[in-house]
Amino acid sequence: MGAVRASGPFVVAKGEGAYIWDAAGNKYIDSTAGLWFTNVGHGRTAIADAVARQLSTLAHYSGFGDITSDVTAALADRLAAIAPIPGSKVFFTSGGSDSVDSAVKLARRYWHEMGKPDKKIVVGRTKAYHGMHVGGTALSGLPLNRENHGELMPDAATVEWDDAKSLLGLIERIGADNIAAFFVEPIIGAGGIYLPPDGYLAEVRQICRDHDVLFVVDEVVTGFGRIGGSWFASSRFGLEPDMITTAKGLTSGYVPMGAVFIAPKIAEPFYAGGVWWRHGYTYGGHAGAAAAAMANLDIIESEGLLEEAARLESDLHVVLAPLADLPAVSEIRSGLGAVAAVQLADPSTAPAVIGALRKHGVSGRAAGQGALQISPAFVMTSAQVSDMAQRIGDALA
Ligand SMILES: Cc1ncc(COP(=O)(O)O)c(C=O)c1O
């Protein structure tokens, strides 16, 4: 708000492929794919047309009780088929924060149905970001996001983001009988783009399995190809989570939609009859959003964009590395998925750097503590990646 008052808003008016244009007609390379979501690039008329067709047939009705729409049911089947959870059920939401809070509530309800109502504590990690709803904010490891709102949600705990022993220690201290679930972003995103230490994900997965703690992977950023070469980080790392939270790349952000993938054992008590999970969102499974997701998945498949994201993983790793030599930069974090961070040596310079990037034709943003977020659309070519890196280097110099 302060930035808007000081220098006015940055108004975006158009997008095409890996580029956006501001309202004055200036062109920028989009280094972030919006907020990590435009996986198929901007300006896809195939998605717009699919949504238009769906809205003129049925925009939406309801996803409550036994009601759904044909396109939504078809999408659920399609997602279950690519989900790295065998036999996955799919619960639709309106975005990532909805997905996270749905998973928090379902984890607790599940244990209640299992006769273990004390299993309530949900565990997150330092640096973690899990959206902005009350549950997800309490679960996050970003103190600035949590502070000064009063107590958001009791029964939330935090462990070190890069140390599996820290999770084990917490379980030993407070007891697995009190812990519902552990939430993990495969790559820490909004908290500053930190890649998991080697072996970390497999280790925490095993700890959760050994202690009967639900393992929930937050793939709002990494899902639908951003991890590179696979639909999900959980597939790439063979994690078989109990739940996966998603959004963003599901529709490439063309319309809002999220989904939680749920292992059959967790869903079963609520299908068995007699027990309701009283939870749902008006726009969960919105038919127009489902049509957008279908068209988006078609594009990812037909254009081989999972492989393009894998190409970006190595492109970014190679072309960003030399930026580490600039005095303004302390570190480059890259090499896993179509994401990278250019860490500013002085995080307080981030607003000025973003301004300089715009002057050099790059639309960017800082995550965490002064980490320039690099998360391009999967259609960004290798030549465009090099051009982007050159411009970022010029701006930083
Ligand atoms: C890992 C993660 N979880 C949850 C969310 C929240 O998603 P949304 O902003 O769609 O509510 C985000 C958003 O950036 C995210 O990065």
The ligand as an SDF file (V2000), in Angstrom:
LIG
                    3D

 16 16  0  0  0  0  0  0  0  0999 V2000
    2.9550  -23.5300   -1.1030 C   0  0  0  0  0  0  0  0  0  0  0  0
    1.7270  -22.6750   -1.1510 C   0  0  0  0  0  0  0  0  0  0  0  0
    0.6300  -23.0670   -0.4960 N   0  0  0  0  0  0  0  0  0  0  0  0
   -0.5060  -22.3440   -0.5320 C   0  0  0  0  0  0  0  0  0  0  0  0
   -0.5790  -21.1600   -1.2350 C   0  0  0  0  0  0  0  0  0  0  0  0
   -1.8380  -20.3600   -1.2410 C   0  0  0  0  0  0  0  0  0  0  0  0
   -2.4490  -20.3710   -2.4800 O   0  0  0  0  0  0  0  0  0  0  0  0
   -3.5200  -19.2260   -2.8720 P   0  0  0  0  0  0  0  0  0  0  0  0
   -2.7670  -17.9340   -2.9210 O   0  0  0  0  0  0  0  0  0  0  0  0
   -4.0530  -19.7000   -4.2010 O   0  0  0  0  0  0  0  0  0  0  0  0
   -4.5730  -19.2380   -1.8280 O   0  0  0  0  0  0  0  0  0  0  0  0
    0.5450  -20.7170   -1.9350 C   0  0  0  0  0  0  0  0  0  0  0  0
    0.5030  -19.4550   -2.7050 C   0  0  0  0  0  0  0  0  0  0  0  0
    1.4850  -18.9470   -3.1790 O   0  0  0  0  0  0  0  0  0  0  0  0
    1.7240  -21.4840   -1.8940 C   0  0  0  0  0  0  0  0  0  0  0  0
    2.8430  -21.0690   -2.5200 O   0  0  0  0  0  0  0  0  0  0  0  0
  1  2  1  0
  2  3  1  0
  2 15  2  0
  3  4  2  0
  4  5  1  0
  5  6  1  0
  5 12  2  0
  6  7  1  0
  7  8  1  0
  8  9  2  0
  8 10  1  0
  8 11  1  0
 12 13  1  0
 12 15  1  0
 13 14  2  0
 15 16  1  0
M  END
$$$$
